Amino acid sequence: MRLFDRFRSEPVYNTRAVVQRTGVPADTFRAWERRYGLPVPARTAGNQRLYSERDIAVICWLRDQTRAGVTISQAVALFGVEHGDTSGDDADGLSTAHGSWDGSEPATEADGRLGEFRDQIIKALVKFDAATADRAVEEALALVAVDDVCLHVLEAALVEVGDRWRRGEVGTGSEHFASCFVMRKFAALFNLSQPQYGRGPIVAACVEGELHEIGLLLTSLFLSRHGFRVVYLGANLPLCDLLTVVREVRPMLVMLSAATETAVEKLNVAIATLRGAVVERKGWTPAPMIGFGGRIFVDRPELRDEIDALFLGVNARETIECVEQALARDRAGVAG
């Protein structure tokens, strides 16, 4: 079905007119054109872009897909499949299969947009303006790689709001509102990453009593996008239920999160209990690796040495490296 064939293809609209008709910033659809070949404007003798009704319809369609949570590279690939258009198929040879990274242009210091998006979101969140924050996230995801948006826009905005709360510059309501907003964004991206497929599985949980799960969710999102199957169990998981899941799922890695000193005590208990369960089940091979992370181990790195398990790094990107290195060592040990 050639859905867009019914729109006129004569190039008559300048950039300003397209912005007014679509609500999409010019920088955004120009970046789509540069990276993915959509839309396809004509050029005047003076090298100015002119857009057709069809171009405008394509921009609106891509806008609606990204607002629904689809990454721009996935939307372009879907456009090629559903609308018979090959201009955006597999841009730059990028596969959109599960496990690939987004393919949006990576952030650089020269880009400068990450800080702008972060500041826009902070300003909106402290005013409880989710609509404005949503638009900033949509534009960021259209221009910048998903992992950079997560780390340098959403997580950075949340950290700044938390710092302002600790300094007494914003109220508890603003801090909670910001946390819930960022949590929803991470959850939506995690669902889109198809965490039910890939290598693994990896069981991810906060230890019993630990309520801070944003860091764990972000790390799980990165692992899923890197091609791992993630069984995400969230905050405050009772130890008995963790054991039940591990026995049933038989993961290659159990990833536990703790953010406070109290949770560190629970973490030690959970690790010892998991190791005891493995010993009891002598036929359970290979035994799952046990990894840990959390805010307390960033603020107080000396605590890492007190935990009899693999420290998974100070952020989601480091976790990917730690897991891959641990798996490589494990394979080398088996081969030896």
Secondary structure, DSSP 8 states (H G I E B T S, - for coil): --GGGGS-----B-HHHHHHHH---HHHHHHHHHHH--S--EE-TT--EEB-HHHHHHHHHHHHHHHTT--HHHHHHHHHHHS---TTTTGGG---STT----S----TTT-HHHHHHHHHHHHHTTT-HHHHHHHHHHHHHHS-HHHIIIIIIIHHHHHHHHHHHTTSS-HHHHHHHHHHHHHHHHHHHHHT-TTSSEEEEEEEE-TT----HHHHHHHHHHHHTTEEEEEEESS--HHHHHHHHHHH--SEEEEE--SHHHHHHHHHHHHHHHHHHHH-TT--S--EEEEE-HHHHH-GGGGGGSSSEE--SSHHHHHHHHHHHHHHHHHHHH-
